[in-house]
Amino acid sequence: MIASALPKSIQDNPVLGRWLSLARRGHVTVCTGKVELGQGIATALAQIAADELDIGLERIEILSGDTDRSPDEGITAGSRSVEVSGASIRLASAQARAALLQAAATRLGADLNALSCRDGIIFLDGTATELDFWSLSPDVDWQQRITGDAVVKPVRDYRLVGSSPPRMDFPARLLRGGFIHDMSLEGMMHARVVRQPFRLAHLETVDEAWLRQRYPDVGMLRKNDFLALVGDDEYVVHRAHAEADAFVHWREIPGLWQPAESNGETVAVLRVAERPQISGCATFAARYSRPHLAHASIGPSCALAHHAAGRLTIWTHSQGVFALRRQIATCGLGVDPSSIRVIHVPGSGCYGHNGADDAALDAAIIAMSFEGRPVRVQWSREDELSRGPLGAAMSSEIEAELDSSGHVATWRFSVVSVPHAQRPGSGGYVNLSSAEALDSGRLPKRVDDLPDAVGGGASRNAAALYDFPRHEVRVRLDTQSSIRTSSLRSLGAHLNVFAIESAMDELAELAGADPIQFRLRHLTDERCRAVLNGVAKMSAWPGRQSAGRALGIAAARYKNRGAWLAAAAEVAVDEDVRVERLWLCVDAGLLVNPEGARNQIEGGAIQAISWTLKEEVRIDNDRVPSLDWLSYPILKFSEVPSIETRFMVDSAHPSLGTGEAAQGPVAAAIGNAASRALGIRVRDLPLTRDRLVSVLMQG
């Protein structure tokens, strides 16, 4: 295989021994840079490796997210772990198996074609030998480069891929408290950071005498505008932190905040159909929007750090441990990247850039001042909701024309969004709040959208998958706000798909057509047509519409290169919008772990329902107010609807990620159903009671 055809993870980490180790007899350690966020990726990758090595799943150990031992696979994001890391582990495992068989042929003086293996045992002409993978491991050059030339197994020979064995990570979570919040190290100190109430707030005064008198066992660490409270008793430190407003005072320095530059507006003109342009006989224009969203992880961000003998070790639930290590090393802590080890430990899932990376830097700063003592930092609930990076507020405008036959003749889609891509290291900037507290000069000077090569940010799914004769897309970043925003599950696809699919319903009404039939007349993508028809059958479309109750549908292909998903939602509207049933039809290619894929799809759907009906961070004078679960409600367990999911599986198609495919279609299906039930279009999220009343009053 030519090098450019290898998965990027192999190109970046070409040494075989970086991926696999047989150091522990009877087991194979599979190393990956992708980390477990609750999505079940560890089990899926283990299934791939076990199949390719012809060994039992119980022999596989997954080592992930350790900068000392794992391959650097970038960030666990974008629904690409199975596609990229899975493909890489398959190639590495196939080459390891071939190398072990070759070593056995040499030892036995046998024809390679007469050898086979099963569960690590080498067979000669079908008879077990005394050789196994572990006795042969010293004969293998584990420093060899992965070429992609080893023959991988055909799909028909898979034993584990396509099945749903028990999750490998569950026992530790259920029985041993295997989350970062449960970690405890000998001699550990506890810390809380008094966070800046707004971007680049200056720490004016700290009444140390007040703190000493009220909390004599709580110490303080101050570095410029960074302030931490430390002590041996976590609960005492927590109480002191809760009273910080009594002894800490901040002020704004006029002119210190400056908006970042951006690449301006990008324009793409797409011509995807051969039918000639026809003057429109009906015109359509509409604007759709979503507010800032919080990650709203159930458990607040947490990290531990320990500095001893010139070595800084950090435990974090970051999605990108290598990028985090590089950025922490730039923060003036006096430690080289080679002396920093960052280890991933599962925490609350976030599917994006929440406060996990910030907490890691917090812990590192404090640990560097307390040589030899481990430090544990945990954020408060208010800080988790109010001080971490937010999902980006966006608006989309659509202008379209219908020709005399009821087809879309022109389509112009314009997106304005605050930035989505401000993870640690993005654009060459640290992008961590405490880094800015240490030095305001670390504020990003330029922020651009993610490139299309990785799916885009604000532009993600801005191009509709329909065959419009004239199709124009414009995307502009708005960097004027000081509110810190970054990646949140599906990035711009959530609103962009909501807007596109809402507009398709509105255009279908203008054309006097059934919404599904209207979509199908503009679709040549057979896999998208299949999921649309599939969800129509599942939901008995169009259903029985009655006062305050209706079905809505929507479909999309995530990033226009990932999984296809069509959704149908049955919605009831009275004082609030309630989703009562949800049907999902999905094409994600070959499913490595069907139950894991189902969990991903349905988990994303539930989060999309919450975003669509409830979630909104209300910005006040470019400030994020202090939030809790009352001021930032999320979907309750009692509000989760009945969900039916069907996968259209064709093993001839490669696996596609499922983690973010549901966000846009589910939101749009709910919006379309609610609009049908109300008899009036709702275009702005979330669909709260206040918003419905406002729309009805205007209508």
Secondary structure, 3 states (H helix, E strand, C coil): CCHHHCCHHHHHCCEHHHCEECCCCCCEEEEECCCCCCCCHHHHHHHHHHHHHCCCHHHEEEEECECCCCCCCCCCCCCCHHHHHHHHHHHHHHHHHHHHHHHHHHHHCCCHHHEEEECCEEEECCEEEEEEHHHHHHHCCCCCECCCCCCCCCHHHCCCCCCCCCCCCHHHHHHCCCCHHHCCCCCCEEEEECCCCCCCCEEEEECHHHHHHHCCCCEEEEECCEEEEEECCHHHHHHHHHCHHHCEEEECCCCCCCCCECCCEEEEEECCCCCCCCCCCEEEEEEEEECEECCCCCCCCEEEEEEECCEEEEEECCCCHHHHHHHHCCCCCCCCHHHEEEEECCCCCCCECCCHHHHHHHHHHHHHCCCCCCEEEECCHHHHHHCCCEECCEEEEEEEEECCCCCEEEEEEEEEECCCCCCCCHHHCCCCHHHHHHCHHHCCCECCCCCHHHCCCCCCCCCCCCCCCEEEEEEEECCCCCCCECCECCCCHHHHHHHHHHHHHHHHHHHCCCHHHHHHCCCCCHHHHHHHHHHHHHHCCCCCCECCEEEEEEEEEHHHCCCEEEEEEEEEECCCEEEEEEEEEEECCCCCCHHHHHHHHHHHHHHHHHHHHCCCECCECCECCCCCCCCCCCCCHHHCCEEEEEECCCCCCCCCCCCCCCHHHHHHHHHHHHHHHHCCCCCECCCCHHHHHHHHHHC
